[in-house]
Amino acid sequence: MTALLWLRRDLRLHDLPALLAAHEAGGEVLPVFVADPVLLASAGAVRRAHLAAALAELDESYDGAVVVRVGRPEEEIPRLVREVGAGSVHVSRETTPYGRNRDERVGRTLDEVPLVATGTPYAVGPGLVRKADGGPFQVFTPFSRAWREHGWPRPAPLPDGLRWHRGVESSPVPWDEEADVRCGEATALARWADFLENDLADYGRDRDRPDLDATSQLSVHLKYGTIHPRTMLADIAAHPAGRGEGARRFVTELCWREFYADVLWHRPESAWADLREDLRGMEYADPDGDASDHVHAWQEGRTGYPFVDAGMRQLLTEGWMHNRVRMVVASFLVKDLHVWWGHGARYFLEHLRDGDVASNNHGWQWVAGTGTDPAPYFRVFNPITQGERFDPDGAYVRRYVPELAHVPGRAVHQPWTVPDGLSNGYPERIVDHAAERLEALRRYEAAKASNGPGG
Ligand SMILES: Cc1cc2nc3c(=O)[nH]c(=O)nc-3n(C[C@H](O)[C@H](O)[C@H](O)COP(=O)(O)OP(=O)(O)OC[C@H]3O[C@@H](n4cnc5c(N)ncnc54)[C@H](O)[C@@H]3O)c2cc1C
């Protein structure tokens, strides 16, 4: 009997436990991807282009067997099951709020045919790492210790004698016009091999430097599952650089991804609501998050703060932004412009190729001071000194802000101090950081007071 392999965030051939399970069901395997209009609409053009590219590469590695259908999964999956008389439907367990609800709905439509979940997009499935008392971790460091102690399985082998089910029609997907994007398993594995050889050893030293190409840029691949973190962890363990400081730090970053997925698993409502209630009653500017000139200037990289603007322009041109700069621009929106973090998170999800609700929304909450870990609200990033420290020669700013290309060295972080610094059309600062920092603290104190003692 044919087994359906319903692919979602696991667009690869290797190290895919759900594929192994589908094969072990005993018959042919029909791999299917359902282009869900709800997810396509929320993805943004950059992410849709990467998804389309990942599916094209997947189809090549599956020997042309992948069937793509457009529609609601709760209609398309049962339809396909009936079409081929499938005996089981196999998935990687989904852990986001939308995915979990969707899978429950699909499961209910399948009657006798089981929806079998094997593996997740994480080294350790969300919900599995627990405190001694069985409760979830709230803070990263103890989670990461327990996560390492828990350990993870070896990468799954490729099934022996895999047989694809053929002859099922795909439906045409309304992709945006062709974008020049490469994404997929072969691309991910090549990028990973290059990073492992050339950058892992120095990752601990260079990872905070947006002017250097020092991070893996694998986030989009982890997002779509064109590589699995288990594969990466096994490769690190087997590599000569795997015991060094760079590797230790890199594994910690992978663990942040797992931590945020775990937090979201336990607290699904925290996708779009403050995780902690510390800032309940906070007075925010621009309640719609998209109405004020300030927010538009932030979105378009015209705040007059070069490090912030370089980051926002990198986002718009590349669909990616360096982690250090993500923290600084997020802090600027929340604490200099006093806008609720959810508006920034939504904008990021629309423009990031790696846009991921767990890492993104909890990254925003961390910066805002409403999320996990003691990242207190009163720790406000200074966009000038952050730039001077992490882009010491100003190369990052000059790469993305051509109006400042003539300003040499680190002076580019304060072009208003250079005689002709603003002569090429770079804008004046839209707010005074020092004053807005104090205003943020005032709002914070007021919110705390309105929450009462202990609030
Ligand atoms: C406000 C904000 C929003 C963010 N939004 C996203 C998002 O939508 N999607 C996303 O994948 N990451 C997000 N991050 C985390 C981080 O910025 C990116 O994962 C990282 O910049 C991706 O680049 P890289 O692959 O070169 O990372 P590397 O430095 O090479 O790290 C390797 C991998 O570890 C994981 N990782 C690294 N840092 C973090 C982190 N702080 N939190 C969670 N996982 C991490 C990622 O999967 C990353 O690909 C966000 C961070 C902040 C502060």
The ligand as a Tripos MOL2 file, in Angstrom:
@<TRIPOS>MOLECULE
LIG
   53    58     1     0     0
SMALL
NO_CHARGES

@<TRIPOS>ATOM
      1 C1         14.7540   40.4900   16.5060 C.3       1 LIG1
      2 C2         15.2750   39.1670   16.0010 C.ar      1 LIG1
      3 C3         14.5720   38.4540   15.0390 C.ar      1 LIG1
      4 C4         15.0420   37.2140   14.5730 C.ar      1 LIG1
      5 N1         14.3180   36.5210   13.6260 N.ar      1 LIG1
      6 C5         14.7250   35.2960   13.2250 C.ar      1 LIG1
      7 C6         13.9710   34.5440   12.2890 C.ar      1 LIG1
      8 O1         12.9080   34.9620   11.8340 O.2       1 LIG1
      9 N2         14.4450   33.3300   11.8960 N.ar      1 LIG1
     10 C7         15.6240   32.8330   12.3850 C.ar      1 LIG1
     11 O2         16.0110   31.7330   11.9740 O.2       1 LIG1
     12 N3         16.3420   33.5010   13.2830 N.ar      1 LIG1
     13 C8         15.9410   34.7270   13.7160 C.ar      1 LIG1
     14 N4         16.6980   35.4250   14.6210 N.ar      1 LIG1
     15 C9         17.9050   34.7930   15.1800 C.3       1 LIG1
     16 C10        19.2070   35.0980   14.4090 C.3       1 LIG1
     17 O3         19.3340   36.4660   14.1830 O.3       1 LIG1
     18 C11        19.2930   34.3520   13.0630 C.3       1 LIG1
     19 O4         19.0150   32.9860   13.2610 O.3       1 LIG1
     20 C12        20.6760   34.4470   12.4650 C.3       1 LIG1
     21 O5         21.0320   35.7970   12.2730 O.3       1 LIG1
     22 C13        20.6910   33.7220   11.1320 C.3       1 LIG1
     23 O6         21.9290   33.8490   10.4970 O.3       1 LIG1
     24 P1         22.9250   32.6280   10.3760 P.3       1 LIG1
     25 O7         22.2350   31.4430    9.8300 O.co2     1 LIG1
     26 O8         24.1330   33.1180    9.6550 O.co2     1 LIG1
     27 O9         23.2770   32.3530   11.9100 O.3       1 LIG1
     28 P2         24.4990   31.6150   12.5790 P.3       1 LIG1
     29 O10        25.1830   32.6130   13.4420 O.co2     1 LIG1
     30 O11        25.3390   30.9020   11.6050 O.co2     1 LIG1
     31 O12        23.8010   30.5820   13.5540 O.3       1 LIG1
     32 C14        23.4810   29.2450   13.1460 C.3       1 LIG1
     33 C15        22.0230   28.9810   13.3670 C.3       1 LIG1
     34 O13        21.7060   29.0580   14.7460 O.3       1 LIG1
     35 C16        20.3890   29.5960   14.9130 C.3       1 LIG1
     36 N5         20.4690   30.8630   15.6440 N.ar      1 LIG1
     37 C17        21.5070   31.7210   15.7030 C.ar      1 LIG1
     38 N6         21.2330   32.7590   16.5030 N.ar      1 LIG1
     39 C18        19.9870   32.5710   16.9650 C.ar      1 LIG1
     40 C19        19.1260   33.3060   17.8460 C.ar      1 LIG1
     41 N7         19.5000   34.4330   18.4300 N.pl3     1 LIG1
     42 N8         17.8800   32.8340   18.0520 N.ar      1 LIG1
     43 C20        17.4620   31.6790   17.4900 C.ar      1 LIG1
     44 N9         18.2380   30.9440   16.6680 N.ar      1 LIG1
     45 C21        19.4820   31.3800   16.4070 C.ar      1 LIG1
     46 C22        19.8390   29.8420   13.5280 C.3       1 LIG1
     47 O14        19.0700   28.7340   13.1460 O.3       1 LIG1
     48 C23        21.1010   29.9830   12.6990 C.3       1 LIG1
     49 O15        20.9040   29.6800   11.3490 O.3       1 LIG1
     50 C24        16.2490   36.6690   15.1020 C.ar      1 LIG1
     51 C25        16.9590   37.4120   16.0730 C.ar      1 LIG1
     52 C26        16.4790   38.6310   16.5160 C.ar      1 LIG1
     53 C27        17.2720   39.3790   17.5420 C.3       1 LIG1
@<TRIPOS>BOND
     1     1     2 1
     2     2     3 ar
     3     2    52 ar
     4     3     4 ar
     5     4     5 ar
     6     4    50 ar
     7     5     6 ar
     8     6     7 ar
     9     6    13 1
    10     7     8 2
    11     7     9 ar
    12     9    10 ar
    13    10    11 2
    14    10    12 ar
    15    12    13 ar
    16    13    14 ar
    17    14    15 1
    18    14    50 ar
    19    15    16 1
    20    16    17 1
    21    16    18 1
    22    18    19 1
    23    18    20 1
    24    20    21 1
    25    20    22 1
    26    22    23 1
    27    23    24 1
    28    24    25 2
    29    24    26 1
    30    24    27 1
    31    27    28 1
    32    28    29 2
    33    28    30 1
    34    28    31 1
    35    31    32 1
    36    32    33 1
    37    33    34 1
    38    33    48 1
    39    34    35 1
    40    35    36 1
    41    35    46 1
    42    36    37 ar
    43    36    45 ar
    44    37    38 ar
    45    38    39 ar
    46    39    40 ar
    47    39    45 ar
    48    40    41 1
    49    40    42 ar
    50    42    43 ar
    51    43    44 ar
    52    44    45 ar
    53    46    47 1
    54    46    48 1
    55    48    49 1
    56    50    51 ar
    57    51    52 ar
    58    52    53 1
@<TRIPOS>SUBSTRUCTURE
     1 LIG1         1 GROUP 0 **** ****
